[in-house]
Amino acid sequence: MADDYLKNILNDYERKRREARSKKEIRIQEIYNKVPRIEKIDQEITKLGISIARSIINQSDNPEEMLIKLKNELEKLKQEKAFLLTENNIPIQYLEEQYQCTQCQDTGFLSTGRKCSCLKQQLINQAYSMSNLSSILKKENFQSFNINLFSNELFTGQDSSPRENMLQILNVCEGFVFNFHKNNEENLLFYGPTGLGKTFLTNCIAKALLDKGKIVIYQTAFKIFEILEAIRFHNSQDKDKYYLLFDADLLIIDDLGTEITNTFTNSELFNIINSRLLSNKKTIISTNLALKDFSIRYDDRIGSRLFSKYTLLKFYGNDLRWQT
């Protein structure tokens, strides 16, 4: 199934390249019709290219002198073409193939042979069913965030109202996105009861970073440990899912604390958190647990990493799901 999906993606890349070539030919013909001299120049440039190749192959008398002469003629033609393009308000890019992804030129692979971020994201979309999230992100993003849903009255046991608190959290989240490219070791831990906007805000961040071309993995803790268990105990060959937990630009672990807690989950959670910290990969964790519950459910190593390396953001107020 994974191979079939990759094949379909690569076929789509080929379609994009054919489309880019076709559109380029149409634009070139438009230019030829508008400025016929440019077509003549292109024909002469082609002939000169052939002449240069032949002079190298045939090793004619004074090949260096011949090459210099041909290259000078070639340069004059290029300069004349550039002048004509400028004179007719035609940008040089208009003659080039215009790819949807300029990094890999719609091949899916960089010049180093590594997968381009656009290909990685498409593979992620399949492996993690990101298409389900895509429909959510159209509704849940920073543009649709409504601060007026939060009460402006002082909340019991807190120093500020839910709205004031959420404004501070929102400011941190927007700063997290804006400074994402910086090596600032910023990670976020959202904690508090259900229905207070934790998942909505993680969706806002995911949408903003996906729009920036970042690789974002969004999964519940339960699903992550299900993937890890399948690989560790059931010989699952789908190792890409595992590696992406460590390699993604941003990993969002939602609903931490809903999974079954045991030695295996503790060990794997620490491995993910610690490895991403060491490789300067950013992580957001959302949980309904209170901070005091972490020492009960997880070992001290996990608590130490979270409390020292993550920005802790407490959500409080009335359950928004019951508001109309």
Helices and strands as residue ranges (DSSP letters): H 2-34, H 36-58, H 63-87, G 92-95, H 117-127, H 130-137, G 142-144, G 147-149, H 162-178, E 188-191, H 198-211, E 216-220, H 221-233, H 239-247, E 250-256, H 263-278, E 282-287, H 291-297, H 300-309, E 311-314, G 320-322
